[in-house]
Amino acid sequence: MSRSVLFDTETTGLDPLLGDRVIEVACLELHRDLPTGRTFHCFVDPERDINPDATRVHGLTRADLRGRPLFAAIAGDLIEFLSDDPLVAHNAPFDFGFLNAEFARLGLPSLGPDRMVDTLALAKTRFPGLPNSLDALCRRFDIDLSERTTHNALLDCRLLGEVYVELTGGRQRGLLLADDAGDSLPAIAYELAGPRHPVLVTVDADALARHAAFVARLREAVWLQ
């Protein structure tokens, strides 16, 4: 996939089927699984009280959200940002459930499960039996958590963006073998300056000859297998 969107929600409680609502939604655009810097973020007036247990998690109260736009007012911009691309979230069924409940209230199409990429499921596969919360994964990958005093959706997206890079192979995932110019020499296109500014590095004949000479001196070189 080329473009995908990583997203997170904060809510009034745990169950949209019991009337809990979205109060914050944040999205982060990814290109080849790396953040581009383009984001969508909005607080929402849920038109109802917030469970105190939820407030202890994200720090938001009913008073904080009075005067914020209703979900109906942001739905169009949110749908445009999400587009038709794969959607990445930590414990994705939770966030999908809440957004789909909001879309259903407005008579809008739901997000299909085929678009879901669940980083919690990825983490459980890679680290079975270990804690795989966002905090635990950040500590495991040595990602700075100093700003995370509450569950802010946009900050969580940015942290999860870094975690997702590690879960999908680290920064080397931006390295692509390419020969876009049609040149007969090997080339590597890599996103050193970000996915919008690929750098093409070609290997000249002299470098290839020196590499061949180096490989010839090795016993059972993997390049020759």
SERO-4910 file (N, C-alpha, C, O; in steps of 0.05 Angstrom, whole numbers):
BEGIN
 pado doro    nc1    nc2    nc3   cac1   cac2   cac3    cc1    cc2    cc3    oc1    oc2    oc3
  Met    A     17    -24      0      0      0      0     17     25      0     40     24     10
  Ser    A      8     47    -11     23     71    -12     14     90     10     29     96     29
  Arg    A    -11    100      9    -22    117     30    -39    101     49    -54     84     41
  Ser    A    -36    108     75    -54     97     95    -57    119    116    -43    139    116
  Val    A    -76    115    134    -82    136    155    -82    122    182    -96    103    187
  Leu    A    -65    132    200    -65    123    228    -83    142    244    -81    166    241
  Phe    A   -101    131    261   -119    148    275   -125    138    303   -119    115    310
  Asp    A   -136    156    319   -143    150    347   -167    167    355   -171    189    345
  Thr    A   -183    156    374   -205    171    384   -204    172    415   -192    154    427
  Glu    A   -216    192    426   -222    193    455   -252    194    457   -265    206    440
  Thr    A   -264    183    478   -293    179    480   -304    185    507   -289    189    527
  Thr    A   -330    186    509   -343    191    535   -344    166    553   -348    168    577
  Gly    A   -339    143    541   -340    118    555   -330     95    538   -315    100    519
  Leu    A   -338     71    544   -327     48    531   -345     35    510   -336     17    495
  Asp    A   -371     42    509   -389     27    492   -407     45    475   -426     57    486
  Pro    A   -403     47    449   -420     64    432   -449     53    431   -467     68    426
  Leu    A   -452     27    436   -479     16    435   -496     24    459   -521     22    459
  Leu    A   -483     35    480   -497     45    503   -498     75    503   -506     88    523
  Gly    A   -492     87    480   -495    116    477   -469    132    481   -470    157    479
  Asp    A   -447    119    486   -422    134    488   -414    146    461   -420    135    440
  Arg    A   -401    169    463   -395    185    439   -366    192    436   -351    190    455
  Val    A   -358    199    412   -331    208    406   -328    237    416   -346    254    411
  Ile    A   -306    244    429   -302    271    438   -276    283    426   -272    307    427
  Glu    A   -259    266    415   -235    276    401   -227    255    380   -228    231    385
  Val    A   -219    265    357   -209    247    336   -185    259    324   -184    283    318
  Ala    A   -164    243    320   -139    252    308   -130    232    288   -133    208    292
  Cys    A   -120    242    266   -110    225    244    -83    234    235    -76    258    236
  Leu    A    -67    215    226    -39    221    217    -35    207    190    -39    182    189
  Glu    A    -28    221    170    -24    209    143      2    194    142     23    204    152
  Leu    A      2    170    131     25    154    127     30    149     97     11    146     82
  His    A     55    149     89     62    142     61     82    120     63    104    123     74
  Arg    A     75     96     52     92     73     55     99     67     85    121     60     92
  Asp    A     78     71    101     79     66    130     96     85    146    101     81    169
  Leu    A    105    108    134    120    128    148    103    154    149     91    161    129
  Pro    A    103    168    172     87    193    174     97    214    154    121    218    151
  Thr    A     78    228    142     85    250    124     85    277    138     96    297    127
  Gly    A     73    279    161     70    305    175     42    317    172     35    336    186
  Arg    A     26    306    154     -1    317    149    -20    304    169    -21    279    172
  Thr    A    -36    320    183    -54    310    204    -82    322    202    -86    342    189
  Phe    A   -100    309    216   -127    319    221   -132    316    251   -127    295    262
  His    A   -143    337    263   -148    335    292   -172    353    300   -173    376    291
  Cys    A   -190    343    316   -213    359    324   -225    348    350   -227    324    354
  Phe    A   -232    367    368   -248    360    391   -278    363    384   -285    378    366
  Val    A   -295    347    397   -323    345    390   -340    348    415   -334    337    436
  Asp    A   -362    363    412   -382    364    434   -399    339    432   -412    335    412
  Pro    A   -398    322    453   -412    297    451   -442    299    457   -457    279    454
  Glu    A   -451    322    466   -479    327    473   -489    308    496   -512    302    497
  Arg    A   -470    301    513   -477    284    536   -454    286    556   -433    296    551
  Asp    A   -459    275    580   -439    274    601   -417    254    594   -420    237    578
  Ile    A   -394    258    608   -371    241    604   -367    224    629   -368    234    651
  Asn    A   -364    198    625   -359    180    648   -334    189    663   -313    194    651
  Pro    A   -336    192    690   -312    200    705   -288    183    701   -265    192    701
  Asp    A   -292    156    697   -269    139    691   -255    146    665   -231    145    663
  Ala    A   -271    155    645   -260    163    620   -244    189    623   -223    193    612
  Thr    A   -255    207    639   -242    233    644   -215    228    657   -196    243    651
  Arg    A   -213    208    675   -187    203    688   -167    193    668   -143    196    673
  Val    A   -176    182    646   -157    172    625   -148    195    607   -124    199    603
  His    A   -167    210    596   -160    231    576   -160    259    587   -151    277    573
  Gly    A   -170    263    611   -169    290    624   -190    310    614   -190    333    622
  Leu    A   -209    301    597   -229    319    586   -255    317    601   -264    295    607
  Thr    A   -268    340    606   -294    341    620   -315    352    601   -309    362    580
  Arg    A   -340    350    610   -362    361    594   -358    391    589   -363    401    567
  Ala    A   -349    405    609   -345    434    607   -323    440    586   -325    461    572
  Asp    A   -303    424    584   -281    428    565   -291    428    536   -280    441    518
  Leu    A   -314    414    531   -322    409    504   -347    425    495   -355    424    472
  Arg    A   -358    440    514   -381    457    506   -372    478    486   -351    491    491
  Gly    A   -387    481    465   -379    501    444   -362    489    422   -358    502    402
  Arg    A   -352    465    426   -338    451    405   -357    442    383   -381    440    389
  Pro    A   -348    437    359   -366    428    338   -379    401    344   -366    385    358
  Leu    A   -403    397    334   -415    370    336   -402    352    316   -389    361    297
  Phe    A   -405    326    320   -392    307    301   -402    312    273   -387    309    253
  Ala    A   -427    319    270   -439    323    243   -424    345    228   -422    344    204
  Ala    A   -413    364    243   -399    387    230   -371    379    220   -361    392    202
  Ile    A   -359    358    231   -332    351    223   -332    326    206   -311    319    194
  Ala    A   -355    312    204   -355    286    190   -345    287    162   -330    270    153
  Gly    A   -354    308    147   -345    310    119   -315    313    116   -303    299     99
  Asp    A   -303    330    132   -274    334    131   -259    309    139   -239    302    128
  Leu    A   -270    295    160   -258    271    169   -259    249    147   -239    236    142
  Ile    A   -282    245    135   -284    225    114   -266    232     91   -254    213     79
  Glu    A   -263    257     84   -245    265     62   -216    258     69   -201    248     52
  Phe    A   -208    262     94   -181    256    102   -176    226    102   -155    216     93
  Leu    A   -196    211    112   -193    182    113   -192    170     85   -179    150     80
  Ser    A   -207    182     67   -209    173     39   -216    143     38   -232    134     55
  Asp    A   -205    129     20   -211    100     17   -187     83     25   -185     59     18
  Asp    A   -168     95     40   -143     81     46   -145     64     71   -164     66     86
  Pro    A   -126     45     74   -125     29     99   -123     47    123   -111     69    123
  Leu    A   -135     38    146   -136     54    170   -122     38    193   -129     16    199
  Val    A   -102     52    205    -86     39    225    -93     50    253    -95     75    256
  Ala    A    -98     33    272   -104     42    300    -95     21    319    -92     -3    312
  His    A    -91     29    344    -83     11    366   -109      1    379   -123     18    390
  Asn    A   -114    -25    379   -140    -36    386   -161    -24    368   -181    -13    376
  Ala    A   -156    -28    342   -172    -16    321   -202    -22    323   -218     -4    316
  Pro    A   -211    -46    331   -240    -50    332   -254    -30    350   -277    -23    345
  Phe    A   -241    -21    372   -253     -1    389   -258     25    374   -280     36    375
  Asp    A   -238     35    360   -240     61    347   -259     58    322   -274     77    317
  Phe    A   -257     36    308   -276     32    286   -304     32    296   -322     44    284
  Gly    A   -309     19    319   -336     17    329   -347     44    336   -371     50    330
  Phe    A   -331     62    348   -341     88    355   -346    106    330   -366    119    328
  Leu    A   -327    106    311   -331    122    287   -355    112    271   -371    128    261
  Asn    A   -358     85    269   -381     75    254   -407     81    268   -428     85    254
  Ala    A   -408     82    294   -432     90    308   -439    119    302   -462    126    299
  Glu    A   -419    136    302   -423    164    295   -433    167    266   -452    183    261
  Phe    A   -421    153    248   -429    154    220   -458    144    217   -473    155    201
  Ala    A   -465    123    231   -492    111    230   -513    132    239   -534    133    227
  Arg    A   -506    147    259   -525    168    269   -531    188    247   -553    200    246
  Leu    A   -512    192    229   -515    212    207   -524    199    181   -527    213    161
  Gly    A   -529    173    181   -537    159    157   -514    157    137   -519    155    113
  Leu    A   -489    156    146   -466    155    129   -455    126    128   -459    111    147
  Pro    A   -441    119    106   -430     92    104   -410     87    126   -395    105    135
  Ser    A   -408     62    135   -389     54    156   -362     49    144   -359     45    120
  Leu    A   -342     47    161   -315     40    153   -314     10    151   -320     -4    171
  Gly    A   -306     -1    128   -305    -30    125   -283    -43    140   -261    -32    142
  Pro    A   -288    -67    151   -268    -81    166   -243    -89    149   -222    -93    160
  Asp    A   -247    -89    123   -224    -96    105   -203    -74    105   -181    -78     96
  Arg    A   -210    -50    115   -191    -28    116   -176    -27    142   -157    -11    146
  Met    A   -182    -45    161   -171    -44    188   -143    -56    190   -138    -78    181
  Val    A   -125    -40    202    -98    -50    209    -95    -45    239    -93    -23    247
  Asp    A    -95    -67    254    -94    -65    283    -66    -68    294    -55    -91    293
  Thr    A    -54    -47    304    -26    -49    314    -25    -65    340     -4    -77    346
  Leu    A    -47    -67    355    -47    -84    379    -44   -113    370    -29   -129    383
  Ala    A    -59   -121    349    -56   -149    339    -28   -154    329    -17   -175    333
  Leu    A    -16   -134    315     11   -137    305     31   -141    328     49   -158    327
  Ala    A     27   -125    349     45   -126    372     42   -153    387     62   -164    395
  Lys    A     18   -163    389     13   -189    403     26   -211    387     36   -231    399
  Thr    A     26   -209    361     39   -229    344     70   -228    347     83   -249    349
  Arg    A     80   -204    349    109   -201    351    119   -206    379    141   -216    383
  Phe    A    103   -198    400    112   -200    428     91   -215    444     79   -204    462
  Pro    A     86   -241    437     66   -256    451     71   -258    481     94   -263    490
  Gly    A     50   -254    497     53   -257    526     64   -232    540     65   -232    565
  Leu    A     72   -211    525     83   -187    538     62   -165    537     44   -166    522
  Pro    A     65   -145    555     47   -122    554     50   -107    527     73   -102    518
  Asn    A     28   -101    514     29    -88    488     12    -63    486      2    -57    465
  Ser    A      9    -50    509     -4    -23    508     14     -4    493     38    -10    488
  Leu    A      3     19    486     20     39    472     44     47    490     66     50    480
  Asp    A     39     51    516     61     59    534     82     37    534    106     43    533
  Ala    A     73     12    536     93    -10    538    109    -12    512    133    -18    513
  Leu    A     96     -8    489    111    -10    464    130     13    461    152     10    451
  Cys    A    122     37    470    140     60    469    165     55    486    187     60    477
  Arg    A    161     44    509    184     37    526    202     16    513    226     17    515
  Arg    A    189     -4    501    204    -26    488    221    -16    465    243    -25    461
  Phe    A    210      4    450    225     15    427    240     40    434    250     54    416
  Asp    A    242     47    460    257     71    469    246     96    456    262    112    446
  Ile    A    220    100    456    207    124    445    199    142    469    188    132    488
  Asp    A    205    167    467    201    186    489    172    189    496    155    195    479
  Leu    A    166    184    522    138    186    532    134    210    550    114    212    563
  Ser    A    154    228    551    153    249    572    129    268    569    120    279    589
  Glu    A    118    271    544     96    289    540     69    276    546     48    289    546
  Arg    A     69    250    550     44    235    552     34    233    581     38    213    594
  Thr    A     22    255    590     11    255    617    -18    245    617    -28    235    637
  Thr    A    -33    249    595    -60    239    591    -62    227    563    -43    230    547
  His    A    -84    215    557    -88    203    530    -98    224    511   -122    225    504
  Asn    A    -81    240    501    -87    260    480    -86    246    453    -66    233    447
  Ala    A   -108    248    437   -110    232    413    -88    239    392    -77    221    380
  Leu    A    -82    264    389    -61    272    369    -34    263    378    -18    252    362
  Leu    A    -27    266    404     -1    257    414      0    226    412     21    216    404
  Asp    A    -22    213    418    -22    184    416    -17    175    387     -3    155    382
  Cys    A    -29    190    368    -24    184    340      6    186    333     17    169    319
  Arg    A     18    207    342     46    212    336     64    190    348     83    180    336
  Leu    A     58    183    373     73    161    386     68    135    372     87    119    367
  Leu    A     43    129    365     37    104    351     49    104    324     57     82    314
  Gly    A     52    127    311     65    128    285     94    118    287    103    103    270
  Glu    A    108    125    309    135    116    313    135     86    320    152     71    310
  Val    A    116     77    336    114     49    343    108     33    317    120     11    314
  Tyr    A     90     43    300     83     28    276    106     24    258    109      3    245
  Val    A    123     45    256    148     42    240    164     18    250    175      3    234
  Glu    A    167     16    276    183     -6    288    169    -33    284    182    -53    278
  Leu    A    142    -33    287    128    -59    284    129    -69    255    127    -93    250
  Thr    A    132    -51    236    132    -59    208    160    -60    196    163    -61    171
  Gly    A    180    -60    213    207    -65    202    227    -42    207    249    -44    197
  Gly    A    219    -21    221    237      0    227    241     19    203    228     16    183
  Arg    A    260     37    206    264     58    185    273     46    159    270     59    138
  Gln    A    284     22    159    293     10    134    270      4    116    274     -2     92
  Arg    A    245      5    126    222      0    109    220     21     86    207     16     66
  Gly    A    233     44     90    233     64     69    253     59     47    255     75     28
  Leu    A    269     38     50    289     31     29    276     14      8    265     -7     13
  Leu    A    278     23    -17    266      9    -39    286      5    -62    299     24    -70
  Leu    A    288    -20    -72    304    -24    -95    289    -13   -119    265    -18   -122
  Ala    A    303      3   -135    289     16   -157    308     21   -180    333     23   -176
  Asp    A    297     24   -204    313     31   -227    295     47   -245    291     41   -269
  Asp    A    283     68   -233    262     84   -246    272     97   -272    256    102   -290
  Ala    A    297    103   -273    307    118   -296    313    100   -320    320    109   -341
  Gly    A    309     73   -316    314     55   -338    344     49   -341    352     36   -361
  Asp    A    361     58   -323    389     54   -325    395     24   -320    381     11   -305
  Ser    A    417     14   -332    424    -14   -329    439    -19   -302    443    -42   -295
  Leu    A    446      3   -288    461      0   -263    441     -3   -241    419      8   -242
  Pro    A    448    -18   -219    430    -20   -196    426      8   -184    444     25   -185
  Ala    A    403     12   -172    397     38   -159    381     33   -134    366     13   -132
  Ile    A    384     50   -114    369     49    -90    355     76    -86    368     97    -85
  Ala    A    328     75    -84    313     99    -77    306     98    -48    292     79    -39
  Tyr    A    316    116    -32    309    116     -4    300    143      5    307    164     -6
  Glu    A    283    142     27    269    166     35    283    180     59    271    184     80
  Leu    A    308    187     54    324    199     75    311    226     83    312    232    107
  Ala    A    301    241     64    290    267     71    259    266     74    246    286     74
  Gly    A    248    242     76    219    238     79    208    228     53    221    230     32
  Pro    A    184    217     54    172    204     31    166    222      8    161    213    -15
  Arg    A    166    248     12    159    267    -10    184    275    -25    183    288    -46
  His    A    208    267    -14    233    275    -27    252    252    -30    273    251    -17
  Pro    A    245    231    -46    263    208    -49    289    216    -62    291    234    -79
  Val    A    310    203    -54    337    207    -64    346    182    -79    346    160    -68
  Leu    A    353    185   -104    362    163   -121    392    161   -121    406    180   -128
  Val    A    402    138   -112    431    133   -112    438    111   -132    428     89   -129
  Thr    A    454    117   -152    462     97   -172    490     87   -165    506    102   -153
  Val    A    495     63   -174    521     50   -169    536     48   -196    526     36   -214
  Asp    A    560     61   -197    574     61   -223    590     36   -227    592     19   -209
  Ala    A    601     33   -251    615      8   -258    639      3   -241    645    -20   -234
  Asp    A    654     24   -233    677     21   -216    670      9   -189    683     -8   -178
  Ala    A    648     20   -177    638     10   -151    630    -19   -153    636    -35   -135
  Leu    A    617    -27   -175    609    -54   -179    633    -73   -181    633    -95   -170
  Ala    A    654    -63   -195    678    -80   -198    692    -84   -171    701   -105   -164
  Arg    A    693    -62   -155    706    -64   -129    690    -83   -110    701    -98    -95
  His    A    663    -81   -113    647    -99    -96    651   -128   -105    653   -146    -87
  Ala    A    652   -133   -131    657   -161   -140    684   -171   -130    686   -195   -123
  Ala    A    704   -154   -130    730   -163   -121    730   -169    -91    742   -188    -82
  Phe    A    715   -153    -76    712   -157    -47    698   -184    -42    706   -199    -25
  Val    A    676   -189    -56    661   -213    -52    677   -238    -59    675   -259    -46
  Ala    A    694   -235    -80    711   -258    -88    730   -267    -66    739   -290    -66
  Arg    A    737   -249    -48    755   -256    -26    742   -270     -3    755   -280     15
  Leu    A    715   -271     -3    700   -282     19    694   -311     15    690   -320     -8
  Arg    A    694   -326     37    687   -355     35    657   -358     38    645   -347     56
  Glu    A    644   -372     19    615   -377     20    599   -351     22    581   -349     39
  Ala    A    607   -332      6    593   -306      6    563   -309     -1    556   -322    -20
  Val    A    546   -296     15    517   -298     10    510   -286    -16    489   -294    -28
  Trp    A    525   -267    -27    519   -254    -52    520   -274    -75    508   -269    -96
  Leu    A    536   -295    -72    540   -315    -93    521   -339    -91    522   -357   -108
  Gln    A    504   -339    -70    486   -362    -66    459   -357    -79    442   -374    -78
***
